[in-house]
Amino acid sequence: MLEKISEENISIGVHAADWEDAIRKSAQYLLETKKIENSYIDAMIETVHKIGPYIVLGNHVALAHARPECGVNQLSVHFTTLNPPVPFGSEKFDPVSLVITLAAVDADSHLELISELANVLMDEENVDKLVESKNASEFLRLLNEMKEE
């Protein structure tokens, strides 16, 4: 599924006031393109308030998501690099420099994407290269190269 990612699915060097703002900004493109509803953004933020920063997966990466019924219209993903990085409240992995906003329409359709992302993001060097990308084109090129490795 990573091969379906385009430059429109990537925002580089976004400034966010805090983790909530980072989630809102990372989800903005999905909202504008009607892939999600505003209620989905609210649900992502509300879940972190209730459960804590479980979305921070490691390597300074957050996977922002909520349940499909909270307002997902189409399977989609958006990558956002943060400049400067933003604390999400994770003792081990803060601050976050890459937010991946995932909108899944059901329990299974996104599993291939998650598997591909895990292979790329397990390597901290890969995360560093992606975060240091100067533009969406470079990010996409690196992501595709890493996927092939």
N, C-alpha and C positions, 0 to 999 in steps of 0.2 A: 504493500500500500504506500510505502514511502515514495515510490516512483510517481505517484499522483500529486505529490506536493509541488506547488509552484511558488514563485517569488511572492505572490499575493498572500501566501500563508505564512509569511515571515516578516517580523518587524525587528529592526536592529537599533540598539542603543536607546531604548525607551527609558525615560526618567519617570519613576513612580515615587510618590510620597511615602507609601508604606505597602505592606503586602496586599491589602485590599485593593488599593489603587493598581498594583501590578496585575492582579487578576482581572480587574475591570478593563484595563488597557489591553491585556493579552486577548481578551474575549471580544474586543470591540469590532474587529473585522468580521468575526462569525455572526455578531449581532447585525451589523450593517448589511451583510449578504443574506440575512434571514435564515441562516443555518441553525441559529439558536434564538430563543426569546430572552428578554431581559430577566425573566424569572429564573433562568438557568444560571445567570451570573450571580443573582442573589442567593441561589441554593448552594453554589460553590463556596461562597463566602460564609454563609450560615453554617455549613458543615464544618469548616475549619474552626469557627468559633465554638461549636459544640464538642468536636472531637480533638482538636488541636492540629498541629502542623503535619498531619499524616501524609499530606500530599508532597512533602519534601522527601524525595526518594534517595538522595545522596548526591555526591559530586556537585552540590550547589544547584540542583535541578528540582523544580516543582512541577508536578503533573496535576494541573487544576482540572477538576471534573466533578460531576454530580450525577444523580440518577437520570436516566433517559426521560422519564415522565416529568421531569422538572422544567422541560422546555426545549428539547432537542428536536429539530426538524429534519436534519440530515447529518449523517456521519461526517465529521470534519475535525480538523486539527489546525492549530495555529502556534507557531514558535515565536517567542519574544525574548530577545536578549535585553537585560536591564543594565543601564549605566547611570549611576552606580548600582552595584548589587544591593538587594534589599533583604533585611532580616525577616524571616517568616515565623520565628519562634522555635526553630529546631536547634537544640543545643549542639548536635553533632555536625549538621550540614549547612548551617547559615554562614554567610548570607547567600541568597539565591541570585544567580546571574542568568538563569535560563528558565522561563516559564513555558510549559507546553500545555496549551488548553485543548482538552479532548472532549468532544461531544459525540457520544455513542447513542445510537437509536435503540439498541437492545443489549442483551448480556453477551452476545457473541461476535457481532460484526467488527469490533475493534481489536479482537485478540491478535490478529496477524500484525496489525500496526504496533501494538504493545510489544510483541515479540521482536520485531525489527528494531524498535527504539531501544529495547533493553540491550540488544547486541551492540548497538552503537554507543549508548550512554554508559555502559559498564566501564568503559575505558575513560578515565579522568582526562587523559590527554586529548581524546576526542572532544569532550565537553569544552575544554580550554580553547581548542581551535575554533569550535563553533561560536563560542562567546566572543572571541576576538575578531570575528568576521567584520569586515568594514561595511558590507552591504548584503542585501538579500541574495543577490546573485552568487556571491562568494559562499554564503552560508549553504545555499542549495547545492552548489558544486561539491562542497566538503561533505555534506550529508550523503549525497549520492555516492561519493567515493568510499566513505566509511561503510555504507550499506553493502558495498560490493566486497569489502575485505573479509 
